[in-house]
Amino acid sequence: MKAAAFDYEKPADVAAAVKLLSGAQGMGKVIAGGQSLGPMLNLRLAQPQLLVDVRGIAEMCAVTETPEALTIGACVTHARIEDGKLPDATRGLLPAVAADIAYRAVRNRGTLGGSLAHADPAADWVNTLALLDAVAILQGPAGRRELKVTEFMHGPFATALAEDELLVAVRIARLSKAARWGYYKFCRKTGEFAEAIGAMLVDPERKVCRAVVGATTSVPHVVADARAIAERFMPDEALKAVEAAGLGDDPYERQMHFAALKRAAARMHGGGS
Ligand SMILES: Cc1cc2nc3c(=O)[nH]c(=O)nc-3n(C[C@H](O)[C@H](O)[C@H](O)COP(=O)(O)OP(=O)(O)OC[C@H]3O[C@@H](n4cnc5c(N)ncnc54)[C@H](O)[C@@H]3O)c2cc1C
């Protein structure tokens, strides 16, 4: 099947993109890498009248840093992150996650912002950015607003984005030198979305000890105080986290998510960071 006809615009800045989306009155759609939207267009699951291509917007492709944080433009590709083109504010976590997304052809075009805006519960950035307690920077006709990534995602394929709003960038707090992380995803073969994700971050200097049960049926389940799982892996506490993520009923699901957490902890303690 082919996509239904649409108009196409490639604005030069964020304000122009927002204006185009506002003018389209709900019939406009942002396109970034097109790795998720492309198939949806071709299957006619999405039939926008206007596509607003944001890849030419310099601000959305930029990466800036301060001593405290790294701000990554929404159009930065998985490949750019994988290739270490960004300052390493996360002690290697971002490049390691990027390298395991799909395969290189997808990573060359797919973007951090596109992945987050698409809000697939099994997507790697959705879960990694929740682990990092990152902040999403949005812009619409009323101006700019910031939301924690955990508030940005409302559910499977549902976010806080209004129809005429753009995800401009994501801000991540810089990890300290003592920070350690572990990330593990189960997928049947390379290039597939995860069936289960376990992720952990311990950063004592910043008093952070978080875990994520990921690839749930909805939003990532964040354990904000994960000492009982991350510092010393206590199986009962890990199972409690899996159950709190709504994955307790099916024994296969429960075991897979439990094992993902356990392996993430093992990677963290075994020098996975
Ligand atoms: C074969 C295959 C395997 C894959 N495997 C994985 C995997 O293992 N892990 C993983 O995490 N992902 C995987 N993906 C998804 C991939 O990472 C995509 O890049 C990502 O989901 C979407 O990014 P994109 O830039 O292509 O967005 P697009 O497809 O262009 O857009 C996706 C959605 O987000 C919206 N959007 C995009 N950018 C913005 C923005 N800046 N502001 C507001 N809305 C925006 C679009 O309107 C659309 O609704 C896979 C994809 C394919 C095709």
The ligand as an SDF file (V2000), in Angstrom:
LIG
                    3D

 53 58  0  0  0  0  0  0  0  0999 V2000
   12.9670   -2.4250   11.9080 C   0  0  0  0  0  0  0  0  0  0  0  0
   12.9470   -1.4860   13.0520 C   0  0  0  0  0  0  0  0  0  0  0  0
   13.4450   -1.8860   14.2770 C   0  0  0  0  0  0  0  0  0  0  0  0
   13.4380   -1.0230   15.3500 C   0  0  0  0  0  0  0  0  0  0  0  0
   13.9640   -1.4520   16.5500 N   0  0  0  0  0  0  0  0  0  0  0  0
   14.0000   -0.6150   17.6040 C   0  0  0  0  0  0  0  0  0  0  0  0
   14.5880   -0.9930   18.8360 C   0  0  0  0  0  0  0  0  0  0  0  0
   15.1400   -2.0920   19.0010 O   0  0  0  0  0  0  0  0  0  0  0  0
   14.5640   -0.1010   19.8500 N   0  0  0  0  0  0  0  0  0  0  0  0
   14.0040    1.1390   19.7280 C   0  0  0  0  0  0  0  0  0  0  0  0
   14.0070    1.9000   20.6780 O   0  0  0  0  0  0  0  0  0  0  0  0
   13.4570    1.5390   18.5600 N   0  0  0  0  0  0  0  0  0  0  0  0
   13.4400    0.7100   17.4990 C   0  0  0  0  0  0  0  0  0  0  0  0
   12.8940    1.1240   16.3160 N   0  0  0  0  0  0  0  0  0  0  0  0
   12.2730    2.4620   16.2190 C   0  0  0  0  0  0  0  0  0  0  0  0
   13.3170    3.5030   15.8250 C   0  0  0  0  0  0  0  0  0  0  0  0
   14.1580    3.7260   16.9360 O   0  0  0  0  0  0  0  0  0  0  0  0
   12.7000    4.8390   15.3750 C   0  0  0  0  0  0  0  0  0  0  0  0
   13.7540    5.6740   15.0640 O   0  0  0  0  0  0  0  0  0  0  0  0
   11.9000    5.6050   16.3660 C   0  0  0  0  0  0  0  0  0  0  0  0
   10.8640    4.8530   16.9210 O   0  0  0  0  0  0  0  0  0  0  0  0
   11.2080    6.8240   15.7170 C   0  0  0  0  0  0  0  0  0  0  0  0
   12.1340    7.7960   15.4450 O   0  0  0  0  0  0  0  0  0  0  0  0
   12.0550    8.6340   14.0900 P   0  0  0  0  0  0  0  0  0  0  0  0
   13.0120    9.7380   14.2310 O   0  0  0  0  0  0  0  0  0  0  0  0
   12.2020    7.7290   12.9370 O   0  0  0  0  0  0  0  0  0  0  0  0
   10.5610    9.2400   14.1690 O   0  0  0  0  0  0  0  0  0  0  0  0
    9.3780    9.3200   13.0640 P   0  0  0  0  0  0  0  0  0  0  0  0
    9.0910    7.9510   12.5520 O   0  0  0  0  0  0  0  0  0  0  0  0
    9.7200   10.3800   12.0910 O   0  0  0  0  0  0  0  0  0  0  0  0
    8.2310    9.8360   13.9940 O   0  0  0  0  0  0  0  0  0  0  0  0
    7.6490    8.9940   14.9780 C   0  0  0  0  0  0  0  0  0  0  0  0
    6.5110    9.7530   15.6760 C   0  0  0  0  0  0  0  0  0  0  0  0
    7.0230   10.8020   16.4770 O   0  0  0  0  0  0  0  0  0  0  0  0
    6.5420   12.0800   16.0180 C   0  0  0  0  0  0  0  0  0  0  0  0
    7.6910   12.9810   16.1130 N   0  0  0  0  0  0  0  0  0  0  0  0
    8.9340   12.7600   15.6310 C   0  0  0  0  0  0  0  0  0  0  0  0
    9.7770   13.7470   16.0060 N   0  0  0  0  0  0  0  0  0  0  0  0
    9.0360   14.6220   16.7330 C   0  0  0  0  0  0  0  0  0  0  0  0
    9.3390   15.8350   17.4180 C   0  0  0  0  0  0  0  0  0  0  0  0
   10.5770   16.3230   17.4440 N   0  0  0  0  0  0  0  0  0  0  0  0
    8.3450   16.4960   18.0540 N   0  0  0  0  0  0  0  0  0  0  0  0
    7.0710   15.9770   18.0490 C   0  0  0  0  0  0  0  0  0  0  0  0
    6.7390   14.8180   17.4590 N   0  0  0  0  0  0  0  0  0  0  0  0
    7.7040   14.1360   16.7990 C   0  0  0  0  0  0  0  0  0  0  0  0
    6.0160   11.8440   14.6130 C   0  0  0  0  0  0  0  0  0  0  0  0
    4.9650   12.7340   14.2880 O   0  0  0  0  0  0  0  0  0  0  0  0
    5.5190   10.4130   14.7150 C   0  0  0  0  0  0  0  0  0  0  0  0
    4.2510   10.3850   15.3210 O   0  0  0  0  0  0  0  0  0  0  0  0
   12.8870    0.2800   15.2220 C   0  0  0  0  0  0  0  0  0  0  0  0
   12.3780    0.6990   13.9750 C   0  0  0  0  0  0  0  0  0  0  0  0
   12.3980   -0.1640   12.9020 C   0  0  0  0  0  0  0  0  0  0  0  0
   11.8730    0.3140   11.5870 C   0  0  0  0  0  0  0  0  0  0  0  0
  1  2  1  0
  2  3  1  0
  2 52  2  0
  3  4  2  0
  4  5  1  0
  4 50  1  0
  5  6  2  0
  6  7  1  0
  6 13  1  0
  7  8  2  0
  7  9  1  0
  9 10  1  0
 10 11  2  0
 10 12  1  0
 12 13  2  0
 13 14  1  0
 14 15  1  0
 14 50  1  0
 15 16  1  0
 16 17  1  0
 16 18  1  0
 18 19  1  0
 18 20  1  0
 20 21  1  0
 20 22  1  0
 22 23  1  0
 23 24  1  0
 24 25  2  0
 24 26  1  0
 24 27  1  0
 27 28  1  0
 28 29  2  0
 28 30  1  0
 28 31  1  0
 31 32  1  0
 32 33  1  0
 33 34  1  0
 33 48  1  0
 34 35  1  0
 35 36  1  0
 35 46  1  0
 36 37  1  0
 36 45  1  0
 37 38  2  0
 38 39  1  0
 39 40  1  0
 39 45  2  0
 40 41  1  0
 40 42  2  0
 42 43  1  0
 43 44  2  0
 44 45  1  0
 46 47  1  0
 46 48  1  0
 48 49  1  0
 50 51  2  0
 51 52  1  0
 52 53  1  0
M  END
$$$$
